[in-house]
């Protein structure tokens, strides 16, 4: 793929991402197979420093240059700088900071990670992933970044407070946010199918648009499988969204993530979407979310000895019994026994049932983000 192909033939792929279709039913279009990144060996000292406002020239796999300007910079990440591609508003270019790859280990790992990601065709073509579409090179043909899709939306944190939902998504109720949760689960499930695991479930890494579609950004921080060795992993994480064994035994962060850990983290995010930002381990008298999590005291477990924060009983009461049981299994039994954590398919089935109940209920509280009354047992 070249700059010209991104400008013309790539438009069909990139503009299709804006169609208001649920993640679970998106059709993934075919694309040309990008060339593998060139081998390492570039002189990183020749690179400009984008964060200081200097211009930068990068090359596509065919050696065609593209001049990136100071005005093209959109944002700075921990290890990279994001540029707009002025010829096509649907894509971005992420370029590693020189100091990121000044480290010999990172200089060796980045091309390997990029090549491994490019080989995952279905992920590359998935319109809900900011996945590398094409490597970009330095003057020596060494990969220094990649092209990815551009997405617009609010982070999932916008769903963690009723006032924010009302502000950014006017007219939405609990049915809408639950559909977002289902779309997010489907995206994570698709990645897991290809043994791609999310290390950091920070809600800031996921965007939701006005159609309820979820887009996953910062994909180069994911755990990526390789054919002949251990997965390529990163150690980024947000404590309150981690599986308990990681927080209780920090040395496990040095090991690859497991599907069981991903299921636990995903369930936390989904719970918080459905419960307007309430963390599953939040409780009366509780403190820091990560410390609450480490305690293992889940308020919906009658034997936990702790209570839900004041006024949240109404919201919990309108969850379906099956969904409550699924969360209880995840956050109580699954706390100490990762192998007993519900599968993503089980959680998905309960969320779908919850959606069905909300669609058919005649009680407005069933779909209310903040119900005004507690559900009676016989309702």
C-alpha positions as semicolon CSV with decimal commas, in nm:
position;residue;x (nm);y (nm);z (nm)
1;X;0,000;0,000;0,000
2;X;0,121;0,355;-0,074
3;X;0,012;0,711;0,003
4;X;-0,175;0,722;-0,328
5;X;-0,358;0,398;-0,250
6;X;-0,455;0,537;0,091
7;X;-0,587;0,845;-0,082
8;X;-0,794;0,664;-0,343
9;X;-0,850;0,289;-0,309
10;X;-0,828;0,310;0,071
11;X;-1,119;0,549;0,094
12;X;-1,373;0,268;0,060
13;X;-1,230;0,094;0,364
14;X;-1,190;0,403;0,575
15;X;-1,517;0,581;0,512
16;X;-1,718;0,264;0,574
17;X;-1,631;0,290;0,943
18;X;-1,886;0,568;0,987
19;X;-2,188;0,360;0,891
20;X;-2,439;0,327;1,180
21;X;-2,423;-0,052;1,200
22;X;-2,380;-0,248;1,526
23;X;-2,031;-0,387;1,577
24;X;-2,165;-0,741;1,587
25;X;-2,299;-0,722;1,232
26;X;-2,040;-0,509;1,055
27;X;-1,928;-0,651;0,724
28;X;-1,554;-0,637;0,691
29;X;-1,447;-0,531;0,341
30;X;-1,152;-0,683;0,163
31;X;-0,830;-0,485;0,140
32;X;-0,501;-0,517;-0,037
33;X;-0,238;-0,697;0,166
34;X;0,009;-0,441;0,302
35;X;0,378;-0,510;0,269
36;X;0,562;-0,622;0,578
37;X;0,766;-0,356;0,760
38;X;1,125;-0,318;0,652
39;X;1,398;-0,452;0,881
40;X;1,540;-0,237;1,158
41;X;1,861;-0,045;1,127
42;X;1,758;0,319;1,079
43;X;1,950;0,602;1,242
44;X;1,706;0,739;1,497
45;X;1,925;1,040;1,560
46;X;1,824;1,171;1,218
47;X;1,458;1,194;1,316
48;X;1,302;1,522;1,413
49;X;1,141;1,555;1,752
50;X;0,769;1,605;1,676
51;X;0,677;1,707;2,029
52;X;0,901;2,014;1,993
53;X;0,709;2,129;1,690
54;X;0,963;2,030;1,425
55;X;0,861;1,902;1,084
56;X;0,913;1,537;0,992
57;X;0,937;1,337;0,671
58;X;0,824;0,975;0,662
59;X;0,807;0,723;0,379
60;X;0,561;0,459;0,265
61;X;0,682;0,102;0,185
62;X;0,749;0,210;-0,176
63;X;0,978;0,489;-0,058
64;X;0,742;0,775;-0,143
65;X;0,793;1,060;0,106
66;X;0,528;1,242;0,303
67;X;0,615;1,567;0,477
68;X;0,443;1,600;0,813
69;X;0,422;1,950;0,951
70;X;0,397;2,097;1,297
71;X;0,041;2,203;1,217
72;X;-0,051;1,840;1,142
73;X;0,009;1,725;1,502
74;X;-0,316;1,628;1,676
75;X;-0,194;1,485;2,004
76;X;0,104;1,338;2,187
77;X;0,097;0,997;2,351
78;X;0,337;0,835;2,591
79;X;0,551;0,690;2,313
80;X;0,418;0,841;1,992
81;X;0,287;1,149;1,815
82;X;-0,036;1,146;1,615
83;X;-0,053;1,339;1,287
84;X;-0,346;1,405;1,057
85;X;-0,316;1,293;0,695
86;X;-0,427;1,610;0,519
87;X;-0,510;1,424;0,197
88;X;-0,762;1,195;0,365
89;X;-0,953;1,307;0,678
90;X;-1,041;0,947;0,770
91;X;-0,692;0,835;0,868
92;X;-0,411;0,931;1,107
93;X;-0,039;0,866;1,117
94;X;0,124;0,761;1,441
95;X;0,500;0,814;1,459
96;X;0,715;0,691;1,745
97;X;0,908;0,946;1,942
98;X;1,283;0,916;1,885
99;X;1,342;0,857;2,255
100;X;1,089;0,574;2,250
101;X;1,310;0,366;2,026
102;X;1,644;0,499;2,146
103;X;1,620;0,206;2,386
104;X;1,771;-0,096;2,212
105;X;1,498;-0,326;2,338
106;X;1,219;-0,106;2,206
107;X;1,405;-0,056;1,880
108;X;1,407;-0,433;1,840
109;X;1,050;-0,496;1,951
110;X;0,861;-0,227;1,761
111;X;0,912;-0,373;1,410
112;X;0,827;-0,721;1,540
113;X;0,505;-0,598;1,700
114;X;0,407;-0,402;1,391
115;X;0,472;-0,698;1,163
116;X;0,271;-0,931;1,390
117;X;-0,022;-0,690;1,390
118;X;-0,014;-0,647;1,013
119;X;-0,040;-1,025;0,971
120;X;-0,377;-1,031;1,152
121;X;-0,590;-0,964;0,844
122;X;-0,932;-0,970;1,012
123;X;-0,816;-0,724;1,278
124;X;-0,664;-0,500;1,013
125;X;-0,993;-0,495;0,823
126;X;-1,221;-0,458;1,127
127;X;-1,374;-0,109;1,100
128;X;-1,397;-0,066;1,477
129;X;-1,021;-0,097;1,538
130;X;-0,755;0,174;1,500
131;X;-0,529;-0,104;1,370
132;X;-0,211;-0,045;1,168
133;X;-0,306;-0,030;0,799
134;X;0,040;0,046;0,661
135;X;0,385;0,095;0,813
136;X;0,569;0,423;0,771
137;X;0,948;0,432;0,743
138;X;1,247;0,653;0,807
139;X;1,509;0,741;0,547
140;X;1,677;0,402;0,596
141;X;1,361;0,196;0,545
142;X;1,318;0,115;0,914
143;X;0,958;0,125;1,046
144;X;0,895;0,421;1,275
145;X;0,516;0,423;1,288
146;X;0,200;0,334;1,102
147;X;-0,119;0,457;0,941
148;X;-0,449;0,391;1,119
149;X;-0,816;0,482;1,096
150;X;-0,939;0,804;1,251
151;X;-1,240;0,790;1,481
152;X;-1,458;1,055;1,637
153;X;-1,654;1,004;1,955
154;X;-1,659;1,033;2,331
155;X;-1,467;0,799;2,556
156;X;-1,663;0,538;2,748
157;X;-1,623;0,757;3,056
158;X;-1,898;0,974;2,906
159;X;-2,138;0,692;3,000
160;X;-2,023;0,684;3,361
161;X;-2,246;0,971;3,478
162;X;-2,613;1,037;3,396
163;X;-2,552;1,408;3,338
164;X;-2,281;1,332;3,085
165;X;-2,507;1,088;2,899
166;X;-2,775;1,355;2,884
167;X;-2,523;1,613;2,762
168;X;-2,337;1,411;2,500
169;X;-2,608;1,163;2,399
170;X;-2,942;1,341;2,440
171;X;-3,241;1,108;2,440
172;X;-3,044;0,800;2,545
173;X;-3,171;0,573;2,822
174;X;-3,047;0,251;2,978
175;X;-3,137;0,054;2,667
176;X;-2,900;0,265;2,458
177;X;-2,605;0,236;2,696
178;X;-2,663;-0,138;2,730
179;X;-2,642;-0,173;2,352
180;X;-2,308;0,008;2,372
181;X;-2,195;-0,245;2,632
182;X;-2,296;-0,528;2,399
183;X;-2,109;-0,371;2,107
184;X;-1,802;-0,333;2,325
185;X;-1,821;-0,695;2,436
186;X;-1,847;-0,809;2,073
187;X;-1,536;-0,612;1,982
188;X;-1,334;-0,761;2,269
189;X;-1,469;-1,107;2,188
190;X;-1,361;-1,075;1,824
191;X;-1,009;-0,983;1,935
192;X;-0,997;-1,275;2,179
193;X;-1,095;-1,507;1,895
194;X;-0,764;-1,411;1,734
195;X;-0,577;-1,435;2,067
196;X;-0,542;-1,058;2,085
197;X;-0,591;-0,951;2,446
198;X;-0,640;-0,602;2,583
199;X;-0,389;-0,515;2,854
200;X;-0,536;-0,185;2,966
201;X;-0,913;-0,143;3,004
202;X;-0,885;0,228;3,073
203;X;-1,218;0,364;2,938
204;X;-1,022;0,645;2,774
205;X;-0,896;0,392;2,519
206;X;-1,245;0,327;2,380
207;X;-1,470;0,568;2,194
208;X;-1,845;0,562;2,144
209;X;-2,027;0,763;1,878
210;X;-2,383;0,895;1,856
211;X;-2,495;0,568;1,692
212;X;-2,371;0,362;1,987
213;X;-2,080;0,212;1,795
214;X;-1,762;0,146;1,991
215;X;-1,417;0,211;1,847
216;X;-1,099;0,076;2,004
217;X;-0,794;0,300;1,986
218;X;-0,439;0,256;2,115
219;X;-0,441;-0,092;1,960
220;X;-0,060;-0,112;1,956
221;X;-0,075;-0,155;2,333
222;X;-0,268;-0,483;2,300
223;X;-0,114;-0,825;2,361
224;X;-0,041;-0,967;2,016
225;X;0,013;-1,336;1,937
226;X;0,306;-1,462;1,733
227;X;0,334;-1,792;1,553
228;X;0,659;-1,921;1,700
229;X;0,692;-1,776;2,046
230;X;0,529;-1,606;2,344
231;X;0,286;-1,322;2,274
232;X;0,411;-0,967;2,239
233;X;0,285;-0,787;2,547
234;X;0,287;-0,445;2,706
235;X;0,264;-0,367;3,075
236;X;0,023;-0,075;3,069
237;X;-0,277;-0,105;3,299
238;X;-0,531;0,092;3,502
239;X;-0,560;-0,058;3,854
240;X;-0,935;-0,030;3,905
241;X;-0,998;-0,231;3,589
242;X;-0,751;-0,512;3,660
243;X;-0,813;-0,872;3,758
244;X;-0,750;-0,913;4,134
245;X;-0,463;-1,158;4,098
246;X;-0,266;-0,891;3,912
247;X;-0,317;-0,633;4,184
248;X;-0,250;-0,877;4,465
249;X;0,055;-1,026;4,293
250;X;0,215;-0,745;4,089
251;X;0,484;-0,978;3,959
252;X;0,216;-1,126;3,733
253;X;0,222;-0,806;3,528
254;X;0,551;-0,938;3,389
255;X;0,367;-1,235;3,241
256;X;0,125;-1,242;2,947
257;X;-0,238;-1,161;3,020
258;X;-0,486;-1,448;3,019
259;X;-0,840;-1,473;2,873
260;X;-0,972;-1,505;3,229
261;X;-0,815;-1,172;3,324
262;X;-0,964;-1,007;3,017
263;X;-1,310;-1,140;3,106
264;X;-1,286;-0,993;3,455
265;X;-1,169;-0,652;3,333
266;X;-1,432;-0,636;3,062
267;X;-1,704;-0,722;3,313
268;X;-1,598;-0,426;3,530
269;X;-1,634;-0,185;3,238
270;X;-1,970;-0,332;3,135
271;X;-2,100;-0,316;3,491
272;X;-2,001;0,049;3,512
273;X;-2,171;0,127;3,180
274;X;-2,495;-0,032;3,299
275;X;-2,471;0,125;3,644
276;X;-2,388;0,484;3,545
277;X;-2,026;0,466;3,658
278;X;-2,070;0,267;3,979
279;X;-1,769;0,039;4,025
280;X;-1,871;-0,320;4,112
281;X;-1,671;-0,309;4,436
282;X;-1,789;0,039;4,541
283;X;-1,949;0,026;4,886
284;X;-2,058;0,235;5,178
285;X;-1,749;0,360;5,355
286;X;-1,525;0,241;5,075
287;X;-1,232;0,433;4,936
288;X;-1,006;0,400;4,635
289;X;-1,165;0,174;4,366
290;X;-0,852;-0,038;4,329
291;X;-0,829;-0,091;4,705
292;X;-1,198;-0,182;4,716
293;X;-1,138;-0,433;4,438
294;X;-0,844;-0,592;4,619
295;X;-1,066;-0,654;4,920
296;X;-1,290;-0,884;4,714
297;X;-1,601;-0,754;4,893
298;X;-1,875;-0,732;4,633
299;X;-2,189;-0,560;4,771
300;X;-2,431;-0,772;4,567
301;X;-2,299;-1,077;4,751
302;X;-2,513;-1,113;5,064
303;X;-2,219;-1,267;5,249
304;X;-1,976;-0,984;5,174
305;X;-2,059;-0,784;5,487
306;X;-2,069;-0,458;5,288
307;X;-2,352;-0,253;5,139
308;X;-2,408;-0,069;4,815
309;X;-2,359;0,307;4,828
310;X;-2,676;0,494;4,920
311;X;-2,943;0,520;4,646
312;X;-2,801;0,256;4,412
313;X;-3,045;-0,022;4,510
314;X;-3,299;0,109;4,261
315;X;-3,064;0,074;3,966
316;X;-2,955;-0,275;4,067
317;X;-3,314;-0,395;4,115
318;X;-3,399;-0,349;3,746
319;X;-3,116;-0,568;3,623
320;X;-3,244;-0,911;3,521
321;X;-3,181;-1,191;3,773
322;X;-2,961;-1,374;3,522
323;X;-2,741;-1,071;3,467
324;X;-2,707;-1,010;3,840
325;X;-2,609;-1,375;3,889
326;X;-2,355;-1,351;3,608
327;X;-2,192;-1,047;3,771
328;X;-2,204;-1,219;4,110
329;X;-2,029;-1,524;3,966
330;X;-1,764;-1,304;3,807
331;X;-1,694;-1,084;4,107
332;X;-1,730;-1,335;4,393
333;X;-1,651;-1,692;4,290
334;X;-1,437;-1,564;4,005
335;X;-1,240;-1,338;4,235
336;X;-1,028;-1,624;4,372
337;X;-1,096;-1,875;4,094
338;X;-1,023;-1,728;3,749
339;X;-1,123;-2,052;3,578
340;X;-1,479;-2,008;3,711
341;X;-1,531;-1,663;3,562
342;X;-1,825;-1,661;3,317
343;X;-1,733;-1,688;2,951
344;X;-1,790;-1,390;2,724
345;X;-2,066;-1,581;2,548
346;X;-2,249;-1,628;2,880
347;X;-2,223;-1,261;2,966
348;X;-2,335;-1,169;2,616
349;X;-2,646;-1,386;2,643
350;X;-2,748;-1,218;2,969
351;X;-2,695;-0,870;2,824
352;X;-2,907;-0,960;2,522
353;X;-3,182;-1,084;2,752
354;X;-3,163;-0,760;2,951
355;X;-3,205;-0,566;2,625
356;X;-3,510;-0,777;2,533
357;X;-3,668;-0,713;2,872
358;X;-3,615;-0,338;2,840
359;X;-3,767;-0,335;2,492
360;X;-4,082;-0,516;2,605
361;X;-4,136;-0,363;2,948
362;X;-4,413;-0,108;2,996
363;X;-4,256;0,032;3,312
364;X;-4,047;0,342;3,241
365;X;-3,812;0,259;3,527
366;X;-3,694;-0,051;3,341
367;X;-3,521;0,169;3,082
368;X;-3,436;0,463;3,306
369;X;-3,070;0,534;3,367
370;X;-3,168;0,648;3,716
371;X;-3,491;0,469;3,816
372;X;-3,721;0,656;4,051
373;X;-3,847;0,341;4,222
374;X;-3,715;0,000;4,318
375;X;-3,848;-0,297;4,123
376;X;-4,091;-0,512;4,318
377;X;-4,018;-0,883;4,334
378;X;-4,332;-0,978;4,140
379;X;-4,274;-0,728;3,860
